[in-house]
């Protein structure tokens, strides 16, 4: 089993920045099984969508809408994934969910990001 704890959401003005963090905990076996870590988001009335993901080896994937503004990174020693969000836009407003692929998929509880215009 893997538990995920997210932090870093909040309210920010357009053009501002936020940094999300997601720390995974669990048995050594479970943590060593983590391959892909990532972030999804879900706005009201919308489907959950991939924002960014990163493999254990550091390969990254980004949604087109965030390329050049968001940066995903991870610290394998701490089993933590980060999402640095710059130049935020009102359309980035959503609940952001941490997602981890280990022996199965795990989801965090979600953290609200609100960008005011």
N, C-alpha and C positions, 0 to 999 in steps of 0.2 A: 504494500500500500504506500501511496505517496500523498502527502498533504501539501497543499499550496496556499501560501499566504501572500496576498497582494498588498501593495502600498503605493502611495504617491499620487492618487487622483485628487481632483479638486476643481476649483473654479479659476479660470484665467481669462484675461482679455485676448482678443484676436491679436495675433502676432507674438504672443507670449510663448513660454516653454513650460513643460512639465516632464518629470522623469518618473516612470513607473518601475516598480521592482516586484519580482515574484520569487519568493524563496520556497524551495521544495525541501521537505523533510520526510524521513522515513528510515527504513532499514538500509544498511550499506548496500545490500543486494539490490534493493529497489532503486536507490539513487544511482548506482552504477549502471543500471539498465536504462537510464534516461538517455534518449537519443535526441529527438527534436523538441525544442522549447519554443513557444511562440505566444503571440498575442492576437486575439480576435476582438471585434467590437460589435455591438448591437445598438443601433439607434431605435427610438420608439417607432413601432410600426414597420420596422425593417428586419430583414434576415441577418443573422449573425454572419460576419464576414472576416476573412483573414486580413490582418494588418501586416504582420511580419512574422517570420520564423527563422530559426537558426539551428543548424545541426551541431552535434558534439564537436565536429571538426571545424566549425566556424562558417560553413556555407550559409548564405542568407537569401531570403526571398521576401520581397515587399509587394504590397498592393500598389498599383500604379498611382493611386490617389495620394500616397504618402512618400513616394520616392523623392529623395532629395531633401525631405523635411524630417523624417523619422529615422532613427538609427537603433537597431537591435544589437544587443551584445549579451554575453553570458560569462559567468565565472563558474567553471566546472567544479573547482575546489569548494565553492560555497553552494553549489546547486542552485544558482540564482540567475535569472534572466532579467534584463533591463530593457526599457524602451525609452529612449530619449526623444521627446517630441518637441520640435522647434517650429516656429512660424505657424502656430496653430490657427485653424480657421473654425468658424462656427459649425461648419459641416463635420468637423471632427468630434462634435459632441456625441457621446455615446457611453454605454457601460463597456468597459474594457475587461476582457477575461484572459487570464493566463491559461495556457494550454500546454500540456506536457505529454509526450509519447514515451512511455516506458514499456512495460509488458502490455499495457493498455493505455487508453487515453484518459487523462485526468484534467479536470477543469477547476480553476479557482472560483471564488465566490463572486468576483466582479468588483470593479472599482469605477465610480462615476467620474467622468471627465466632462466638464461643461466649459465651453468656450463662448464668451459673450462678444457681441459685435460692437 
